[in-house]
Amino acid sequence: MLTNGDQVLLIVSIVLFALGFLCLILSIVILVKQSLGRNIQSIAESATILAEKGITEGVSGLVGNASLLISSLNDLAKSNTGIGIFFVFLSLVLFAGAYYMLKPFIGAMP
């Protein structure tokens, strides 16, 4: 029979495992959405064409806004990928914590 301390440890480890699983699913969704999100690439290509047209026609304001749009899209893509990778590592840490808390119950060897 489990004591109260063992039950708390078991519940906490199950919660850690569930949070790790949730973070892993969330990271997969973010990374897949990032790789399938071709809208950002099409906007970046259009902005590049717009910037080239602005350079040839001598419209400096258009070029400045288009370059700002391109840099903002690049930053957005980098931050989404970084968030997805962060969630992958967070899920691994949560899985490891749940494993080490459950190790006495399952009798696993290191």
N, C-alpha and C positions, 0 to 999 in steps of 0.2 A: 504494500500500500504506500502511496506517495504521501509525504508529509506536506504541510502547508508551504514550506520553503521550496520543496521540489515542485509543487504545483505552480507556484509563482514563476519559478525558473522555466518550467515547461511552457507556460502561457507566454512569457516574454520571448522565448525563442521562437515560438510559432508566429507571434506578431512580427518579429524581425524577419522571419522567412517570408511572410506574406508581404511585408513592405519591400523586401528585396525583389520579390516576383513582380510586384506592381511597378517598381522602378525599372526593371528589365523590360517589361511590356511597354512602358512609356518611352523608354529610350529607343526601342525598335520602331515604334510608331513615329517618333521624331525623325530618326535617321531615314526611314523609308519615305516619309513625306518630303524630306529634304532632297532625296535623290530623285523622287518622282516629280517634284515641283519644278517643272520646266517653264513655268510662267516667269520665274525670276530670270531665267536665262533669256527668254524671248524679250523681256523688257530691257535687259542689259544690251542685247543685240540691237534693239530699236534705238536705244539711247546712244549707242556707239555710232550708228548710221546717222542719227540726228546731229551728233557732235561733228562728224566728218562733213556733213552738209553745212553746218554752221561755220566751220573753218574755211571751206571753199567759198562761201558767200560773204564772209567777213562779219558775221554776226557774233560778237564776243559774248553777249549775255546768254545766248543760246548754248554756246560751248560751255560756259561756266556752270549753267544749270544742269546740262547733260553730264558733265564730269562729276558733279556733286551727286547726281542720281546713281551713276555707276559705282562710285565709292560707297554710297549708302547700301546699295544692293550687295556689294561684296562683303561689307561688314555684317549685314543681315545673314548671309549664307554662312559666314564664319561663326557667328554666335549661335545659330541653330545647330550646327555640327558640334560645336563645343559643348552645348547643353546636352545633346544626345550622348556624347562620349562621357561626360560627367555622370550622367545617370547610369551608364553601364558600369563604371567603376564604383559608384555608390551601391548598386545592386550586388556587386561582388563582395564588397565590404559587409553588407548586411547578411548575405549568405554565409560568409565566413564567421561572423559573429553568432549567427543562429547555430551553425555547426558546432562551434566550440562550446556553446551553452548546452547543446543536446548530446555531446560526446559521452558524458557519464551515463546517460540513459540508454544509449544504443550500444555501448560497449565497443566502440570503434577504436582501433589502434591508430596511432599517429602516422 
